Every structure is written in structure tokens, then in C-alpha cells.
Amino acid sequence: LDVNAYRDEILAALQQSLNRQVSFSSGTFAWNFGPSFIFKGVSVKERDGSQNFLSADQITVHISLLPLLEKKVELKDLHLYGAYVSLIRNPDGTLNIDDLLKPGQEDIPIHFKRIRVKNGTVQWRDLSQKKAGVSATVNNLSLTSDHLTRGRKGTFKLSCDIPAAAGPPTNVSLSGSAKLPAADKSLLETELNCEADIKHAEIGKFWPY
């Protein structure tokens, strides 16, 4: 199966769902513990197209086998390798992902039973604080989540490092459950119940909060 032959259809569906320009360098079909699609060199632009909102070295989507035999597509797992996400709070307090958090934005419903992120990076920039704003970077992000879908409770484990101005980075580990709100409610209403383990915390850069 040549995934690249369906490039236009795939990109159109993703761009409609995310309301952002999407591109990938190549796509292949593989049989890794079941049927899967592998996309390399993935990038998702900001809404204004100025810069990348998300990029990933590789994204693998696993598909459930039994529904496929009945000519139904059920997405099972989503794996992201080397992912980078840019989160920005604008001077007026709005976020660059506000449209994705609002209810009714899922034109094409997508649900994954499991999500895995390895070697991820998150860049946070808050332009509403101070003149120069506040920024922070999260490195070595690993995330495992199971059954996190709208209206249901799922579990997750997350670990990451936050570089310090001097000395060792802050190590953060979170594990617990999360209940996503129903589809007609904002994702900001997500309920979290988790344990946190934080080492070498450097809180000075976050004093504005």
C-alpha cells in the first residue's frame, strides 16, 4: 500500500480537523504488531502559517485488525517520536491552541486507545507576563496514556526535564488518571487526579505566576 498516493486526501482530512497547514515528507504502510501507517518529517503550522506549532521526526498510527476485516477503520495507538510542540500565550491572554480546546472543534472525530510520546520537547512562551515575557522548555518528554477519550476516564504517566539556569535540570514525573469532558465542553474542564514527583525544582523563573 503506497500511502503517498493518498497524500492529498490525508492532508486535507488533517487540515480540516486541525484548521492548520499540515505536511509530511513520506508515508509508508507497515505490519508492526498489526497494520500501521508511518509518517516521517511531520509538521503542523500555526493558524497564521508563520511557524511550526507541532513537528515530529516520526508519527506511527496503529489500526485495529478485526474491524479492518469488516472494512471499518478503528485507530488503536498513536506513537510520536521526536515531537516538538510550541505553546504560546499572547499578550491579550489567548493561547495559540484555544481553538483546539473549545467544544465542537472536532470536525473529524479521532479517538486513540493509547498514545505514546518519546523524546518530546515543549516550548512555552507567555507574552502576557513582563515586557520580555516568560519562557520555559520541557525536554526528554515521555508520555503514556490509555483510553483517554471524551467523556471517559483514562490513565497516564508523564516524565520530563526542565533545564535550569545553573545546575541539574528539574525532573518531573506525573502519574494518575484524567477524565476528559464530553464533546460539547472545553478540554480545559479536564479532571486530573495524579501523583507528582519533582526533583531539583528551580521555581525562580516562575515567580510571575
GUNU-151288 format. One line per field, with one value per residue (C-alpha): x, y, z; residue in one letter. Coordinates in nm, 2 decimals, m for minus. Layout:
# residues N
u	[X/...]
v	[Y/...]
w	[Z/...]
aa	[A/...]
# end
This chain:
# residues 209
u	[0.00/0.15/0.04/0.19/m0.07/m0.33/m0.12/m0.38/m0.67/m0.48/m0.35/m0.70/m0.86/m0.59/m0.60/m0.98/m0.97/m0.68/m0.76/m0.38/m0.15/m0.01/0.27/0.49/0.79/0.69/0.44/0.45/0.23/0.38/0.28/0.42/0.21/m0.08/m0.14/0.01/0.09/0.42/0.46/0.81/0.90/0.56/0.49/0.18/0.19/0.03/m0.30/m0.14/0.13/0.41/0.59/0.56/0.30/0.40/0.66/0.77/1.05/0.80/0.44/0.31/m0.07/m0.17/m0.50/m0.72/m0.71/m1.06/m1.26/m1.04/m1.15/m1.51/m1.39/m1.40/m1.11/m1.05/m0.75/m0.58/m0.24/m0.06/0.32/0.51/0.89/1.10/0.79/0.82/0.52/0.51/0.27/0.22/0.01/m0.04/m0.03/m0.41/m0.41/m0.53/m0.35/m0.24/m0.44/m0.76/m0.95/m0.84/m0.96/m1.31/m1.61/m1.73/m1.39/m1.36/m1.49/m1.34/m1.36/m1.03/m1.00/m0.69/m0.69/m0.33/m0.09/0.29/0.53/0.91/1.19/0.94/1.01/0.76/0.84/0.63/0.62/0.40/0.39/0.13/0.39/0.65/0.78/1.00/0.75/0.83/0.96/1.04/1.14/1.05/1.29/1.30/0.93/0.78/0.41/0.20/m0.18/m0.45/m0.82/m0.82/m1.13/m1.41/m1.64/m1.43/m1.16/m0.82/m0.47/m0.14/0.23/0.45/0.81/1.03/1.32/1.31/1.66/1.78/1.98/2.26/2.30/2.09/1.76/1.43/1.30/0.92/0.72/0.34/0.11/m0.26/m0.59/m0.76/m1.13/m1.19/m1.51/m1.79/m1.75/m1.97/m1.74/m1.40/m1.09/m1.00/m1.26/m1.05/m1.03/m0.69/m0.61/m0.24/0.07/0.37/0.74/0.95/1.33/1.58/1.30/1.40/1.10/1.26/1.17/0.80/0.76/0.54/0.27]
v	[0.00/0.33/0.59/0.87/0.80/0.92/1.22/1.49/1.31/1.25/1.61/1.75/1.55/1.66/2.02/2.02/1.87/2.09/2.41/2.43/2.36/2.00/1.84/1.52/1.41/1.05/0.79/0.41/0.12/m0.15/m0.45/m0.39/m0.60/m0.53/m0.28/0.07/0.38/0.55/0.92/1.09/1.46/1.57/1.94/2.14/2.51/2.78/2.91/3.20/2.98/3.18/2.89/2.53/2.46/2.09/1.88/1.52/1.31/1.02/0.95/0.59/0.52/0.16/0.03/m0.24/m0.56/m0.71/m0.40/m0.37/m0.72/m0.57/m0.28/m0.05/0.17/0.19/0.38/0.20/0.35/0.68/0.70/1.02/1.02/1.34/1.56/1.94/2.15/2.53/2.67/3.05/3.28/3.60/3.95/3.95/3.63/3.40/3.07/2.95/2.63/2.80/2.68/2.32/2.33/2.46/2.23/2.14/2.17/1.81/1.81/1.46/1.26/1.09/0.86/0.66/0.39/0.45/0.74/0.72/1.01/0.96/1.22/1.51/1.88/2.15/2.52/2.76/3.13/3.36/3.70/3.83/3.84/4.12/4.31/4.03/3.76/3.43/3.12/2.77/2.45/2.09/1.83/1.45/1.43/1.08/1.02/0.71/0.74/0.47/0.52/0.90/0.98/1.23/1.17/0.89/0.84/0.72/0.68/0.84/0.86/1.15/1.24/1.52/1.75/2.13/2.29/2.51/2.83/2.66/2.31/1.99/2.01/1.98/1.63/1.59/1.27/1.25/0.95/0.91/0.94/1.21/1.24/1.43/1.63/1.55/1.66/1.97/2.10/2.26/2.05/2.30/2.12/1.80/1.65/1.53/1.30/1.23/1.20/1.42/1.36/1.68/1.69/1.98/2.23/2.58/2.80/3.14/3.17/3.11/3.38/3.59/3.32]
w	[0.00/m0.11/0.15/m0.06/m0.33/m0.08/0.04/m0.07/0.10/0.42/0.44/0.36/0.64/0.89/0.79/0.82/1.16/1.30/1.10/1.03/0.74/0.77/0.58/0.59/0.39/0.34/0.45/0.45/0.54/0.77/0.97/1.32/1.56/1.32/1.04/1.09/0.90/0.95/0.87/0.87/0.88/1.00/1.06/1.16/1.12/1.34/1.23/1.06/0.90/1.05/1.22/1.33/1.61/1.61/1.44/1.47/1.33/1.30/1.38/1.38/1.38/1.46/1.33/1.50/1.28/1.34/1.24/0.93/0.82/0.82/0.62/0.92/1.03/1.41/1.53/1.81/1.90/1.83/1.87/1.83/1.82/1.85/1.88/1.93/2.04/2.07/2.33/2.33/2.54/2.36/2.52/2.53/2.73/2.45/2.37/2.03/2.10/2.22/1.91/1.97/2.33/2.25/2.22/1.87/1.70/1.61/1.26/1.21/1.53/1.62/1.91/2.01/2.28/2.35/2.30/2.33/2.31/2.33/2.33/2.31/2.36/2.46/2.43/2.64/2.58/2.79/2.62/2.87/3.16/3.19/2.89/2.76/2.86/3.04/2.86/2.96/2.78/2.86/2.73/2.72/2.74/2.77/2.78/2.80/2.81/2.79/2.70/2.72/2.52/2.55/2.84/2.99/3.24/3.14/3.29/3.21/3.30/3.21/3.28/3.16/3.24/3.27/3.22/3.50/3.47/3.66/3.79/3.72/3.55/3.73/3.70/3.69/3.70/3.70/3.71/3.76/3.59/3.38/3.28/2.96/2.94/2.70/2.34/2.39/2.66/2.66/2.72/2.99/3.21/3.22/3.57/3.69/3.98/3.99/4.20/4.13/4.20/4.14/4.20/4.18/4.14/4.03/4.09/4.04/3.67/3.75/4.01/3.78/3.83]
aa	[L/D/V/N/A/Y/R/D/E/I/L/A/A/L/Q/Q/S/L/N/R/Q/V/S/F/S/S/G/T/F/A/W/N/F/G/P/S/F/I/F/K/G/V/S/V/K/E/R/D/G/S/Q/N/F/L/S/A/D/Q/I/T/V/H/I/S/L/L/P/L/L/E/K/K/V/E/L/K/D/L/H/L/Y/G/A/Y/V/S/L/I/R/N/P/D/G/T/L/N/I/D/D/L/L/K/P/G/Q/E/D/I/P/I/H/F/K/R/I/R/V/K/N/G/T/V/Q/W/R/D/L/S/Q/K/K/A/G/V/S/A/T/V/N/N/L/S/L/T/S/D/H/L/T/R/G/R/K/G/T/F/K/L/S/C/D/I/P/A/A/A/G/P/P/T/N/V/S/L/S/G/S/A/K/L/P/A/A/D/K/S/L/L/E/T/E/L/N/C/E/A/D/I/K/H/A/E/I/G/K/F/W/P/Y]
# end
